[in-house]
């Protein structure tokens, strides 16, 4: 009797399996059928709608069709010449518009991007200081009223520190927190030591090519990565406040648009003293200091 029961159970499972397999196969055929119907309908839509007046005249149409008389008319040389002339006029108008925008936004103030002691001295991946051992004369130590010196007795040029202290005071009035400084000046020797330890080029400048040697720059709170820094709600809040207010104290966030634009990755902690009119100009025109430098080179060429 036990053998009979076992045989009945096995036969039942086999029948259920065969039924499930057949049903799954039937469902699959229905899906394929629906998909094919949708593909046919989509092809109709593409044929009738995509190839329209917006289709580029000098490119092949997406799907061949005889419903676009303009494509056939391109074979007429007179029509082609008219189209080319029309497009040239559009391009000229666009270029003129760009030129007018740049003319309106052209800075009217004097700057010095090249002298080592200049407030606006530019340094970057291929632009160094003239003097490898450059050190300014008017250096002062950070105060403790509204600033936390996180490592040791950092120094800055006096004119930069005066403005930074005022900015720190305003920051404290807003958040009841002191601005934390984790780095300021780095000498040629110290920057070389950092590079020799393996700091990558997208994060650390070569020695002699770093804004750190200007004594006009500060790193705030932490030097990590863009995502890590802005991923912390309090640091994101502080950064937003600085972007909005730092130019009033003549400071600028140097690296905001990745390596392809600024030669370094985004660094929301890295702020540079530039001078009032230039810092304000960069903010109003959504330019980084590196972009401004390259535009000046084009203007001088």
Secondary structure, DSSP 4 states (H G I P E B T S, - for coil): -HHHHHHHHHHHHHHHHHHHHHHHHHHHHHHHHHHHHHHHHHHHHIIIIISSTTS-TTS--SS--S--HHHHHTTSHHHHHHHHHHHHHHHHHHHHHHHHHHHHH---S---SS-TTSTT---BTTB--SSTT---S-EEE--SSSEEESSS--EEEHHHHHHHHHHHHHHHHHHS-PEEEEE----HHHHHHHHHTT--TTTSPPTTS-GGGGT-EEEES--S-HHHHHTSHHHHHHHHHHHHHGGGGTEEES--S-HHHHSS---TTEEEE--HHHHHHHHHTT--HHHHHHHHHHHH-
